[in-house]
Amino acid sequence: MSVLSFSWLVWMMATIAVYWLLPARWRDYFLAILSLAFLVIYDWISAGLLVTLTAVSYVVANRGKITTGRILAAAALVIAVLGFYKARASGDPLEVIRDVAIPMGLSYYSFRIIHYLIERARNTLPEHSFGDFICYLFFLPTILVGPIHRFGSFVADRREKTWEADKLSEGMERIVFGYFKITVLGNYLLSGVAAQAIGTIDPAHQPLILYLEAVRGSLNLYMQFSGYSDIAIGFALMLGYRVMENFNWPFLKRNIAEFWRAWHMSLTGWSRDYIYMPTVGVTRSPIIGTFASLLLIGVWHELSVRYVIWGLYQAVGIVFVSQLGKVRRKLGFKPLKPGVPKTYLHVVSVLLTANYFFLGYVIIHQQTLGDILRSYWVILFSWWL
């Protein structure tokens, strides 16, 4: 099922219309039942997995004595299921994002379940019922491509939401904007016009071709994924829920650390809370925490060597930026005063950051380590030899 399909548009519009016509006490349960029906129709395996994991995780977290061992066992089960399917899947970056090769939505609801289990162990969840938990996991707007929203904010919205024309209008605008990103900027300009233009370049200019393809692929990945997120956020808004943002203009950030605080924020925030912070707490090393966090983000996309390398590559950039900042402070460098030099430096920093990410796309675009190394050799060295 693609968000570009007519079927998905019908599901969205029909859901919104019926949802607000129903009595308030029935709306969220109707939405949960509709979400289950959607999965049964389009991916019955995913429906079975979600039902099973929902039941197991809730019983473990809310029946009998809550122990760390029980919580860890339930989380390990979820991770094992996700890892099993991730290990069998391999595809292009867009297919990985869309969960095309694994049960629909598994990457997203697995991490929502783990978030719930961890916060339950920490005793930080709000008072809630099994109905709240069902409605949280069986939430149609975020079933396909996230974001990985949090349970506490969802429950707060569920209890306080009312019909608001402003939210309905804002939600529709986000949906239109998302479709524009995907169809016009992504599919037409980047996948169509830009790809054809790159295809006309003389094959003798292989370094330029590979570099431009990395730029095109990275920007297309952003347009597609942020567009999916816009549609999900808009859909949720039209149902009265404000789920978390997923992107915040990452290609305008000054360094790769800022970039990753603005790219796929629901996943990076999850990784920060549940991988980075615990790792730093144990090791007292932000560097190890950064590598662990980005490695998790890499294998979340695909359990493969290329995504392990990609995660480590991103971590190297973040650690370099962090260490460079420490060196600058030790040497007594002072921030530049506002003016032309600072503006010029800002532009250069943005371009360097974007290009670091573009070059990282080479890793996930290739299938083997040999292909990755050959591509980097061509882009970085062969043009001047």
N, C-alpha and C positions, 0 to 999 in steps of 0.2 A: 504494500500500500504506500503510495507516494502522496505527499501533501499537495502535489500539483494535479492529482487526479480529480475528475469530476465527482467520484464517489466520496472522497474526503471532504470536498466542499459541501456536498449534500449532508454528510454526517454532521459537520459543524453547524450549518444553518438550521437543520432540523432539531439538533440538540438544544441550541440556544432558544429557539421558538417554543418548544415543548417545556423546557426547563422553567421558564418564567411564567408559563400558563398554569403550572402545577401549584398546589398548596405548598407553602414554604417547608413544611416538615417532610415532604416527599421528594423535594428537588434533588438533594445530594444522593439519596439512595437510588433514584431514577438514573442519575448520572453514573453511579457505580455499576448498576445493572447494564446500562448501555455500553459502558467501557468493556465489561466482561463479554457482552454479546459481540462487540467489535472484534475483540481478540479471538473469540471462538470462530467467527466467520473468516477472518483473514490469517490467523496463525494459531491453530488450536493447541499446538505444543506450548507456545508462550502463555496461552490462557491457563493450561494445566500447571505450568511452572509457577505462575503468579499466584494461583489459588493455593497451591501446596506450600510455597514459601511464606505466603501471608499467614496461613493457619499455623504452621510450625513456629514462625518467629513470634507471633502473638502469644501462643501458649507458653513458649519458653520464657518470654519477657513478663508475663502477667499471671501465670498460674504457679502456685507453690512458691518455695523460697527462691529469690533471685540471687544467683551466684555468678561470679565471674566465669567460672568454668562453663556453665550453661549458656551464657551469652556468647562466649568465645566459640562454643561448639555450633551454635546456630549461625553465627557469622561465618564460621569455616564452611558450613554447608552451603551457604549462599555463594561464597567465593569459589568453592569447588564446582558448583553448577556453572557459574559464569566462566571459570577457567576452562572447563571441559569444552564449552562451545567456542570460546575464544581461540583455543588451541587448534580447533578444526577449521577455523575461518581464515580466509586470506583474500584480500581484494584491494581495489584502489582506495585512496583516502576517503572519497565521498561515500563509498559503500560501507566503509568502516563506521563513519559517522552515523549513517542511516540504519545501522544494524541489519543490513541486507542479508548478510551471510549467517546470522545467528537468529534465534527467536526474537520476534519483534519487541523492542523496548527493554530487553533483558539487561543491557548495560546500564540503563537508567533506573529501573525499579530495584535492581539488585543493590545499588548504592543507596537508594532511599531506605531500603530495609536495614542495611548495615548501620546507617545513620541513626535510625530509630533504636536499634538494639544497643548501640553504644550510649546514646543519651539516656536510655532506660537504665542501663547499668550505672550511669553517673547520677541518676535520680534528678535529671534536669527537665524532664518532659512535663508539660502542663497536665492537669487532670483531664482524662479523656476516656472515651468508651471504645468498645470494639468497632462500633459504627464509625467513629472518627478515623480509626486506623484503616478500615475498609475504604472509606471515601478518599483518604489520602493516597492510597496505593492505586485504587481504581479511579484515577482522575484523567479523563479522556484527553484534555488539552496537552498533557505532558507525557502521554503514553509512548508516542512515537520517537521523539527526539529531545526529551527533556524540556526545560532545565531540571536539574536535580534539586528541586526545592526542598525546604525544610519543614518538618512536621509542626513545630511550634507556631510558625507564622500561618501555616495552612489552617490549623485549628482555630486560631484567632480570627481569621477571615471567615471561616465557616460559621462562627457564632455571631459575628457582627455584620455580615454582608446584607445589603438591601439593594433593591433596584435603584440604580443611579444612571441617569441619562448620560452624564459626563463620562462614566466608565465605559458605557456602551459605545459612545462615539470614539473615545480614545482607543478602545479595543479594535474597532473597525479600521481605524487609521493604521494601527500597527499591523493588522493582517494585510491590508493593501500594500503597505510599505514592504512587508516581508515578501509578498508575491512579486513586487517590482524588483527587489534585490535578486531573487532567484531566477525569474524568467528573463528580465531585461538585462540586468548587469551581469548576472552569472551565466545563464544559458546562451543568451544572444550575443552579448559583447565579448565575454571572456572565453566561453566554450566555442562560440561561433566565429565572430569577426577576428578576435585576437589569435585564435588557433589557426585560422586560415592564413592570416598575415605571417605568422611565424613559419608556416609551411611553405611559403613562397621564398624564404631566404635561401640563398645559395648554400648547399650542404658543406661547402668549403669553410663556411663560418660556423663550425660546430660549437665552439665555445659560446658564441652569441645565442645560438639556437637553444642550447641547454639552459643558459641563464634566463633567457626570456620565458622559456617554458616553466622554469621554477617560479618566476614572478607571476606568470599567468595562473599556474596551478594554485599558488598560495592565495592570491586574491579571489580566485573562484571558490576555493574552500571557505574563505571568510564570507563571501556573499551568500553562498548556499547555506552554510550552517547558521550564520546570524539571521538569515532570512527565515529558516525553519524556527529559530528561537522567537523571532518577532511574531510569527503566526501563532505559536503556542502561547506566548504571553498575551497577545491580543484576544485569542479564544478564551483564555482564562479570565481576562478582564470583562469580557462580555457575559461571563457567568458570575461576576462579582468577586473574583479572586485576583489578587495581585501577586503573582509568583515572581521570584527573583530574576533580575536581569542576567544575561549571559555574556554580553559583549559591551565594551565601553571604548570604542574607537581605538583599538589596540595599535593600529599602524601609525598613530600620531604620538606614540609614547617615546620617551627619550632614551630608554635603555631596555634591555630584554627582561629585567626584573619587573619594571613597570608594565611592559607588554603582557607578561603572564598574569599580572593582577587585573588585566582588562580583557583577556582572552578566555573564553569558556569559563566564566567566573564561578558558575555553580560547581564545576568539577575542581577547579583550582582551590576554591574555598573549602570544599570537602577534603581535598588532599592536605591542605594546610592544617585543618582541625584534627584529622584522624591519622595522618602519617607524619607530617613535618613536626608538629608540636610534641607528640609522644616520643618521636625519635630524638629530638633535641633534649627532651626531658631525661632520657636515658643516657645519651652519649655526651650531652653538653656541647655538642658540635653542630652549629647551624649548617656547616658544609655538608656533613653526613645527612642531616635532615633534608637539605635541598636535593641531594642526589636521590634519596629514598622517595621523596615526594614526586619528583619529575619522572623517576623510573616507574612509579605506580601509574602516573598519567599516561606514560608511553604504552605500558602493557594493557591499560584499560581500553585503549583504542584497538590494539591487536596484540595477541600473545605471540610475538615473533621476534627474531633477532633484529630486524630492521627497526622495529618500534622500540626495542630496548636501546639500540644505538641512538635513535632520535631523542628519547628521553634523556639519555646521558649527555647528548650534544646540547640540549636546552639547559640542562643543569650546569654544564661548564660555563655557558654564557652568563648565567645568573651569578654563579660564584665569582667569576672574573669581575663583574660589575661591582659586586659587594666588596671584594678585596681591593679593587682600585679605589673605591670610595674611602676605605680605611687608610690606604697609603696617602691619599690626597690630604686627609685630615691630619695625619701624623706629620706630613711635610709642611703643614700650615697654609695650604692653598685656601684662598678666600673666594667666596662666590663672586662672580662678575657682576658689576653694576648694570642696571637696565640700559640698553642701548644697542647699537648695531652689532658689536662683537658678540654680545650675549645672544641676540637673535640668530646670528650666523651660526654660532655654536649649537644652538637648539636645533636648527634645521639639519646640520651635519649629524647630530646625535640621532635624530629621527630617521634619517636615511640609513645610517649604519645599523640601527636596530632593525629596521625593516629588512635590510639585505641579509642580516644574520638569520632572520626567520626564513627568508626566501631560500637561502642556501640549505637550510634544514629540510626544506621540502624535497630536495634531491634524495635524501635518505629514504623517505616513505614512498617516493615515486618509483624506486628501484626494488627489485625482488631479492637480490643477493648482495653480499658484502663486496664481491668483486665488481659488480655493476656500480655500486656506490663509489668505490675508490676510483674507478675509471672515469666516472662522471665528474668527480671533483678534480681529477688530474686535467681533464679537458678544459673545464671552466677556469681553473685557477692558474694553470701553468702552460698548457700547450699553445696558447695564443702568442706567447712571446718567445718560444723556443725556435 
